Amino acid sequence: MTLSKGDDFPLHQTAEPVAYSGTDRNFYDRYFFNGYAPDGSGFFALAFGVYPHLDVADAHFSFIRDGIQYCLHASCELGMERMSMRVGPISIEVVEPLQRLKVTIEESHGIAGEFTFTGRAFPIEEPRFIHRIGPRAFMDYTRMTQNGHFEGWIALDGARHQMAAGTMGTRDRSWGVRPIGTRDMQPMPGAPLPGFFWQWTPVNFEQGSMFFHVNNDVHGDAWNTRAAWAPDGASAAGIAEGDGSMRTRLTQGTRWPSGGTLSLALMGAPEQVTFEMLGRFQMKGLGYTHPEWGHGLHHGPLRVAREDFELASLDPLAPENLHVQMITQVLAPEETGIGVFEQLIMGPFSPLGLSGFNDAQRD
């Protein structure tokens, strides 16, 4: 066991927990939160990233109201101070490491909010993610994930909305190496068309939290995967880990999931659950694959901007729209849960009949 209280602060140097150190140009250290009401409404999410060797930090807050996704983007120069934990109007406070955090969004461009997150159990530590393209390390990072309860409010253009009673969700902390900032323009000799397949499904049930993720290669073989079950109040020793297998359906004409069935070999968890999609959140609202607000880009000493977009009008096959989190109802034999089904498929993926970079599944 290598997680410690220090792992809740943006001090990591490598993809190892904070006990180990090193350097890399593409090193990052990120907080992520998402939350939703018990019926799946009121979805919101926040991402906060620190990029020590680019000397930049950025933060994004995004939420859905009546079919519109509202986004607040912020970027600043870090000034080599990794403990500031503030980017313009967005700040994070670690109230109790590994258990309780507070996020504040001061009013900017008509968006404001404040919420606290309280974990339901000790965070799970996912397997270390290491993936290479030829000799080049594409990613090498560690992540811890934790489900929990939210309390707080969100304001839009002066109208303040309290979060619904029972609002739950997920937060994670990841650190290590990912592609960040300006892309490396030098091609990899002989490299094939890149392919990336990712699914992540943290779920809240009444008595505990279920987690599953998988990175597959273009043939559908997993190179990183794990399932976990964390009963409420569980310590690290009380979390069960095992395997899972997902069968996925896509919405016609898109690369977005329309449903899925997850089979689990995991003590304490249901043997099989089914995901039914309730809504869609675009991850570009948090900077992921965003053409202008991608993670780690330099926007000057401080820049803050608002972006609104209508979810129904987006082109599902535009590269920046491929990465989604679907708000889902999760059906088990004896109970129903609520969670998210995150998916990003870029490039070929033969099990779903995808052969290009961003083509849709054929009938």
Secondary structure by P-SEA (a helix, b strand, c coil): cccccccccccccccccccccccccccccbbbbbccccccccccbbbbbbbccccccbbbbbbccccbbbbbbbbbcccccccccccccccccccccccbbbbbbcccccccccbbbbbccccccccbbbbbccccccccbbbbbbbbcccccccccccccccccccccccccccccccccccccccccccccbbbbbbbbbbbcccbbbbbbbbbcccccccccccccccccccccccccccbbbbbbbcccccccccbbbbbcccccccbbbbbbcccccccccccccccccccccccccccbbbbbcccccccccccccbbbbbcccccccbbbbbbbbbbbcccccccccccccccccc
